Amino acid sequence: MTGTDAIATLRKMEEADLPAVLAIERRAYPFPWSEGIFRDCLRAGYACHVAEVAGGIIGYGVVSIAAGESHVLNLCMHPDRRRQGHGATMLHFLMEEARKRGARCMLLEVRASNSSAIRLYRKFGFNETGMRRGYYPAQGGREDAVLFACDFL
């Protein structure tokens, strides 16, 4: 997969998308989600969307929305498609989807080492609210998660 400036189309994720989504997940993370987790998110009715260009799916986002809150569970772009604005486009889309479904805020956690994602979330008005020590599995141990929240005004 090569990087281009092509504008991605966002659409609902379908079960048929899972092989492409899983390929990206496995390439992007040392401890990827399983197919079962993605299937459970689809069955639960979470806001699950993919970003695609002519060459296929390049990323995805999964958000749970309930009781006036939304929670980003997974937001990922193919490593070859990062720093092209696709993650920002997906995040904006997911925030709007959450608002439409009645959410008053969006929450998330991110690896403390993921400085690119942290910059993106801050750019979109997320504020750091705390830390979960040892939240994520990591090579040789555990990694902290930084907690973020964004209120929708």
C-alpha positions, 0 to 999 in steps of 0.5 A: 500500500502506498501513500497518496493524497486521495480523499477517503470515503467513510462508510459503515463497517460491514462483516465483509470488511473484517479481513481488511480491517484485521490486516491493518490492525495486525500491521499497526499494533503489536497486540491487535484486537481479535476478529471476535472483538470487531464482530462483537462491536458490530453486533452491539451496534457500536459506531463502526466505520471504515475509511477507503480509497480506490485501493481499498480500506485504509483505516477504521474507527469504533465508538460506543455510544450510550447514556449521553457518552461516547467512547473511542474504542479503536481508531487506526489508519494503515501505517502507510496512510498516516500523516495524510489527514485520514485520522483527523477526518475519521475522528471528526466524523466519529465525533459528529456521529456521536453528537447525532446519537445524543452523546454530550462528550467523548472519552478515550484512552491512548498509549502514553507513547503514541505522541501522534495520536495525542497531538491529534486528540489535543487538536480536536479539543480533547483534554487529559483527564488522568492516567491508567497505570499499566493499562496496555500490554507492551513488549516486556511489560505494561504501558500506561494509558493517558485518558482524554475527554472532550465535551460537546458544547 
